[in-house]
Amino acid sequence: MSLAQIAQALSAAVSPLQFSAPVTHVYNPLDYAWRCHERYLERYGKGPKEAVFMGMNPGPWGMAQSGIPFGEVNHVRDWLRIDEPVEKPIPEHPKRPVLGLDCPRTEVSGDRIWTWAKQRFQSADAFFERFFVVNYCPLSFMEESGRNRTPDKLPASEREPLFEACDTALRQTIEVLQPQIVIGVGKFAEDRARIALKGMDVPIGRILHPSPASPLANRGWAERATAELQAMGFEF
């Protein structure tokens, strides 16, 4: 399977799933932002890769807008050079409108990751020659207030079919990209990678999540992430 086929199968598997309150809206950017995501896979998804970085799920101002993991819109448009039309999710949350690459908000996590990559590698082509970035879960969950709800907070009965589909897609992705290591961006991603990839001959690592909710990340995420990667043996 190609990465595009894996993503389409994942989208088809998770789209019919139902989620209960307090979740009121679910966005699937593999659907309404497919053109951006497909271009990302086509342009940068050729393996093998030295490492695959894996995040949790789309943030409201990142992948939910652009269809790209950690997809802060300015970096997607100006550094990754992806600028495809993005449609609207149905139904759309009134407090979380999807404006695509015209979104004026900045996703801090995505900005930190791609700023680090740009400073280290200068060009996106140079970064993706060695690395790739994915999200474990393609869905973004919102409460009535507009508050983001992460997949780990879903009831077990809702998590299980969702995680089963995500595990399958992750295994297939790793089979295609053949990385030397999979690096969870944060503990949730590391834990899910260890479960999904059990039995596969690929090491699992972790770096600090760049979330602004993390005091450690706010005290110099780029420097800490670089040190963590260098401790794994990476050279930049």
Contacts in CASP RR format, 6 or more apart in sequence:
PFRMAT RR
TARGET T0000
AUTHOR 0000-0000-0000
METHOD contacts of the structure
MODEL  1
MSLAQIAQALSAAVSPLQFSAPVTHVYNPLDYAWRCHERYLERYGKGPKE
AVFMGMNPGPWGMAQSGIPFGEVNHVRDWLRIDEPVEKPIPEHPKRPVLG
LDCPRTEVSGDRIWTWAKQRFQSADAFFERFFVVNYCPLSFMEESGRNRT
PDKLPASEREPLFEACDTALRQTIEVLQPQIVIGVGKFAEDRARIALKGM
DVPIGRILHPSPASPLANRGWAERATAELQAMGFEF
1 9 0 8 1.000
1 172 0 8 1.000
1 176 0 8 1.000
2 41 0 8 1.000
2 176 0 8 1.000
3 41 0 8 1.000
3 45 0 8 1.000
3 173 0 8 1.000
3 176 0 8 1.000
3 177 0 8 1.000
4 38 0 8 1.000
4 41 0 8 1.000
4 42 0 8 1.000
6 169 0 8 1.000
6 172 0 8 1.000
6 173 0 8 1.000
6 176 0 8 1.000
7 30 0 8 1.000
7 37 0 8 1.000
7 38 0 8 1.000
7 41 0 8 1.000
7 138 0 8 1.000
7 169 0 8 1.000
8 30 0 8 1.000
9 169 0 8 1.000
10 30 0 8 1.000
10 138 0 8 1.000
10 165 0 8 1.000
10 166 0 8 1.000
10 168 0 8 1.000
10 169 0 8 1.000
11 28 0 8 1.000
11 30 0 8 1.000
11 31 0 8 1.000
11 34 0 8 1.000
11 138 0 8 1.000
13 165 0 8 1.000
13 168 0 8 1.000
13 169 0 8 1.000
14 28 0 8 1.000
14 137 0 8 1.000
14 138 0 8 1.000
14 139 0 8 1.000
14 162 0 8 1.000
14 165 0 8 1.000
14 166 0 8 1.000
15 28 0 8 1.000
15 31 0 8 1.000
17 158 0 8 1.000
17 161 0 8 1.000
17 162 0 8 1.000
18 158 0 8 1.000
19 26 0 8 1.000
19 141 0 8 1.000
19 154 0 8 1.000
19 158 0 8 1.000
20 155 0 8 1.000
20 158 0 8 1.000
22 143 0 8 1.000
22 144 0 8 1.000
22 149 0 8 1.000
23 141 0 8 1.000
23 142 0 8 1.000
23 143 0 8 1.000
23 149 0 8 1.000
23 154 0 8 1.000
24 93 0 8 1.000
24 142 0 8 1.000
24 143 0 8 1.000
24 144 0 8 1.000
25 89 0 8 1.000
25 91 0 8 1.000
25 92 0 8 1.000
25 93 0 8 1.000
25 96 0 8 1.000
25 141 0 8 1.000
25 142 0 8 1.000
25 146 0 8 1.000
26 139 0 8 1.000
26 140 0 8 1.000
26 141 0 8 1.000
26 142 0 8 1.000
27 58 0 8 1.000
27 64 0 8 1.000
27 89 0 8 1.000
27 93 0 8 1.000
27 96 0 8 1.000
27 98 0 8 1.000
27 139 0 8 1.000
27 140 0 8 1.000
27 142 0 8 1.000
28 89 0 8 1.000
28 138 0 8 1.000
28 139 0 8 1.000
28 140 0 8 1.000
29 37 0 8 1.000
29 58 0 8 1.000
29 63 0 8 1.000
29 64 0 8 1.000
29 65 0 8 1.000
29 66 0 8 1.000
29 67 0 8 1.000
29 89 0 8 1.000
29 138 0 8 1.000
29 140 0 8 1.000
30 37 0 8 1.000
30 67 0 8 1.000
30 138 0 8 1.000
31 89 0 8 1.000
32 86 0 8 1.000
32 87 0 8 1.000
32 88 0 8 1.000
32 89 0 8 1.000
32 90 0 8 1.000
32 98 0 8 1.000
33 63 0 8 1.000
33 65 0 8 1.000
33 66 0 8 1.000
33 67 0 8 1.000
33 86 0 8 1.000
33 87 0 8 1.000
33 98 0 8 1.000
33 100 0 8 1.000
35 84 0 8 1.000
35 85 0 8 1.000
35 86 0 8 1.000
36 66 0 8 1.000
36 67 0 8 1.000
36 68 0 8 1.000
36 76 0 8 1.000
36 82 0 8 1.000
36 84 0 8 1.000
36 86 0 8 1.000
36 101 0 8 1.000
37 67 0 8 1.000
37 68 0 8 1.000
39 82 0 8 1.000
39 84 0 8 1.000
40 67 0 8 1.000
40 68 0 8 1.000
40 80 0 8 1.000
40 82 0 8 1.000
43 80 0 8 1.000
43 81 0 8 1.000
43 82 0 8 1.000
43 128 0 8 1.000
44 80 0 8 1.000
44 124 0 8 1.000
44 128 0 8 1.000
44 132 0 8 1.000
45 128 0 8 1.000
45 132 0 8 1.000
45 177 0 8 1.000
47 132 0 8 1.000
47 176 0 8 1.000
47 177 0 8 1.000
47 178 0 8 1.000
48 177 0 8 1.000
48 178 0 8 1.000
48 179 0 8 1.000
49 130 0 8 1.000
49 131 0 8 1.000
49 132 0 8 1.000
49 177 0 8 1.000
49 178 0 8 1.000
49 179 0 8 1.000
49 180 0 8 1.000
50 130 0 8 1.000
50 131 0 8 1.000
50 179 0 8 1.000
50 180 0 8 1.000
50 181 0 8 1.000
50 234 0 8 1.000
51 130 0 8 1.000
51 131 0 8 1.000
51 132 0 8 1.000
51 179 0 8 1.000
51 180 0 8 1.000
51 181 0 8 1.000
51 182 0 8 1.000
51 183 0 8 1.000
51 234 0 8 1.000
52 131 0 8 1.000
52 132 0 8 1.000
52 133 0 8 1.000
52 134 0 8 1.000
52 173 0 8 1.000
52 174 0 8 1.000
52 177 0 8 1.000
52 179 0 8 1.000
52 181 0 8 1.000
52 182 0 8 1.000
52 183 0 8 1.000
53 113 0 8 1.000
53 131 0 8 1.000
53 132 0 8 1.000
53 133 0 8 1.000
53 134 0 8 1.000
53 183 0 8 1.000
53 184 0 8 1.000
53 185 0 8 1.000
53 207 0 8 1.000
54 133 0 8 1.000
54 134 0 8 1.000
54 135 0 8 1.000
54 136 0 8 1.000
54 170 0 8 1.000
54 182 0 8 1.000
54 183 0 8 1.000
54 184 0 8 1.000
54 185 0 8 1.000
54 189 0 8 1.000
54 192 0 8 1.000
54 193 0 8 1.000
55 69 0 8 1.000
55 70 0 8 1.000
55 133 0 8 1.000
55 134 0 8 1.000
55 135 0 8 1.000
55 136 0 8 1.000
55 184 0 8 1.000
55 185 0 8 1.000
55 186 0 8 1.000
55 189 0 8 1.000
55 209 0 8 1.000
56 135 0 8 1.000
56 136 0 8 1.000
56 137 0 8 1.000
56 150 0 8 1.000
56 151 0 8 1.000
56 152 0 8 1.000
56 185 0 8 1.000
56 186 0 8 1.000
56 188 0 8 1.000
56 189 0 8 1.000
57 63 0 8 1.000
57 135 0 8 1.000
57 136 0 8 1.000
57 137 0 8 1.000
57 138 0 8 1.000
57 139 0 8 1.000
57 140 0 8 1.000
57 141 0 8 1.000
57 150 0 8 1.000
57 151 0 8 1.000
58 64 0 8 1.000
58 67 0 8 1.000
58 69 0 8 1.000
58 135 0 8 1.000
58 138 0 8 1.000
58 139 0 8 1.000
58 140 0 8 1.000
59 107 0 8 1.000
59 109 0 8 1.000
59 140 0 8 1.000
59 148 0 8 1.000
60 96 0 8 1.000
60 107 0 8 1.000
60 140 0 8 1.000
60 142 0 8 1.000
60 146 0 8 1.000
60 148 0 8 1.000
61 72 0 8 1.000
61 73 0 8 1.000
61 103 0 8 1.000
61 105 0 8 1.000
61 106 0 8 1.000
61 107 0 8 1.000
62 68 0 8 1.000
62 70 0 8 1.000
62 71 0 8 1.000
62 72 0 8 1.000
62 73 0 8 1.000
62 103 0 8 1.000
62 107 0 8 1.000
62 110 0 8 1.000
63 69 0 8 1.000
63 70 0 8 1.000
63 71 0 8 1.000
63 135 0 8 1.000
63 140 0 8 1.000
64 96 0 8 1.000
64 98 0 8 1.000
64 140 0 8 1.000
65 71 0 8 1.000
65 73 0 8 1.000
65 86 0 8 1.000
65 98 0 8 1.000
65 99 0 8 1.000
65 100 0 8 1.000
65 101 0 8 1.000
65 103 0 8 1.000
65 105 0 8 1.000
65 107 0 8 1.000
66 72 0 8 1.000
66 73 0 8 1.000
66 76 0 8 1.000
66 82 0 8 1.000
66 86 0 8 1.000
66 100 0 8 1.000
66 101 0 8 1.000
66 103 0 8 1.000
67 86 0 8 1.000
68 76 0 8 1.000
68 80 0 8 1.000
68 82 0 8 1.000
69 133 0 8 1.000
69 134 0 8 1.000
69 135 0 8 1.000
70 107 0 8 1.000
70 109 0 8 1.000
70 110 0 8 1.000
70 113 0 8 1.000
70 114 0 8 1.000
70 133 0 8 1.000
70 135 0 8 1.000
70 185 0 8 1.000
71 107 0 8 1.000
71 110 0 8 1.000
71 114 0 8 1.000
72 106 0 8 1.000
72 107 0 8 1.000
72 109 0 8 1.000
72 110 0 8 1.000
72 111 0 8 1.000
72 114 0 8 1.000
73 100 0 8 1.000
73 101 0 8 1.000
73 102 0 8 1.000
73 103 0 8 1.000
73 106 0 8 1.000
73 107 0 8 1.000
74 106 0 8 1.000
74 111 0 8 1.000
75 110 0 8 1.000
75 111 0 8 1.000
75 114 0 8 1.000
75 115 0 8 1.000
75 118 0 8 1.000
76 82 0 8 1.000
76 83 0 8 1.000
76 101 0 8 1.000
77 83 0 8 1.000
77 101 0 8 1.000
79 114 0 8 1.000
79 118 0 8 1.000
79 124 0 8 1.000
80 114 0 8 1.000
80 124 0 8 1.000
81 124 0 8 1.000
83 101 0 8 1.000
86 98 0 8 1.000
86 99 0 8 1.000
86 100 0 8 1.000
86 101 0 8 1.000
88 98 0 8 1.000
89 98 0 8 1.000
92 98 0 8 1.000
93 142 0 8 1.000
93 146 0 8 1.000
95 142 0 8 1.000
95 145 0 8 1.000
95 146 0 8 1.000
96 142 0 8 1.000
96 146 0 8 1.000
108 210 0 8 1.000
108 211 0 8 1.000
108 212 0 8 1.000
109 209 0 8 1.000
109 210 0 8 1.000
109 211 0 8 1.000
109 212 0 8 1.000
110 210 0 8 1.000
112 210 0 8 1.000
112 217 0 8 1.000
112 221 0 8 1.000
112 222 0 8 1.000
113 133 0 8 1.000
113 185 0 8 1.000
113 210 0 8 1.000
115 222 0 8 1.000
116 221 0 8 1.000
116 222 0 8 1.000
116 225 0 8 1.000
116 226 0 8 1.000
117 124 0 8 1.000
117 127 0 8 1.000
117 131 0 8 1.000
118 124 0 8 1.000
118 127 0 8 1.000
119 222 0 8 1.000
120 127 0 8 1.000
120 226 0 8 1.000
120 236 0 8 1.000
121 127 0 8 1.000
121 236 0 8 1.000
132 177 0 8 1.000
132 179 0 8 1.000
134 170 0 8 1.000
134 173 0 8 1.000
136 151 0 8 1.000
136 166 0 8 1.000
136 170 0 8 1.000
136 188 0 8 1.000
136 189 0 8 1.000
136 192 0 8 1.000
136 193 0 8 1.000
136 196 0 8 1.000
137 151 0 8 1.000
137 162 0 8 1.000
137 163 0 8 1.000
137 166 0 8 1.000
138 166 0 8 1.000
139 151 0 8 1.000
139 162 0 8 1.000
140 148 0 8 1.000
141 148 0 8 1.000
141 149 0 8 1.000
141 150 0 8 1.000
141 151 0 8 1.000
141 154 0 8 1.000
142 148 0 8 1.000
142 149 0 8 1.000
143 149 0 8 1.000
150 188 0 8 1.000
151 159 0 8 1.000
151 162 0 8 1.000
151 163 0 8 1.000
151 188 0 8 1.000
152 159 0 8 1.000
152 188 0 8 1.000
154 162 0 8 1.000
163 192 0 8 1.000
166 192 0 8 1.000
166 196 0 8 1.000
167 192 0 8 1.000
167 195 0 8 1.000
167 196 0 8 1.000
170 192 0 8 1.000
170 193 0 8 1.000
170 196 0 8 1.000
170 197 0 8 1.000
171 196 0 8 1.000
171 197 0 8 1.000
171 200 0 8 1.000
174 182 0 8 1.000
174 197 0 8 1.000
174 200 0 8 1.000
174 202 0 8 1.000
179 202 0 8 1.000
180 202 0 8 1.000
180 203 0 8 1.000
181 202 0 8 1.000
181 203 0 8 1.000
181 204 0 8 1.000
181 205 0 8 1.000
181 232 0 8 1.000
182 193 0 8 1.000
182 197 0 8 1.000
182 202 0 8 1.000
182 203 0 8 1.000
182 204 0 8 1.000
182 205 0 8 1.000
183 190 0 8 1.000
183 204 0 8 1.000
183 205 0 8 1.000
183 206 0 8 1.000
183 207 0 8 1.000
183 229 0 8 1.000
183 232 0 8 1.000
184 190 0 8 1.000
184 193 0 8 1.000
184 204 0 8 1.000
184 205 0 8 1.000
184 206 0 8 1.000
184 207 0 8 1.000
185 206 0 8 1.000
185 207 0 8 1.000
185 209 0 8 1.000
185 210 0 8 1.000
186 206 0 8 1.000
186 207 0 8 1.000
186 208 0 8 1.000
186 209 0 8 1.000
187 206 0 8 1.000
187 209 0 8 1.000
189 206 0 8 1.000
189 209 0 8 1.000
190 204 0 8 1.000
190 205 0 8 1.000
190 206 0 8 1.000
193 204 0 8 1.000
193 205 0 8 1.000
194 204 0 8 1.000
197 204 0 8 1.000
205 232 0 8 1.000
206 228 0 8 1.000
207 224 0 8 1.000
207 225 0 8 1.000
207 228 0 8 1.000
207 229 0 8 1.000
208 214 0 8 1.000
208 216 0 8 1.000
208 217 0 8 1.000
208 221 0 8 1.000
208 224 0 8 1.000
208 225 0 8 1.000
208 228 0 8 1.000
209 217 0 8 1.000
210 217 0 8 1.000
210 221 0 8 1.000
210 225 0 8 1.000
211 217 0 8 1.000
212 218 0 8 1.000
214 221 0 8 1.000
216 224 0 8 1.000
217 224 0 8 1.000
226 236 0 8 1.000
229 236 0 8 1.000
230 236 0 8 1.000
END
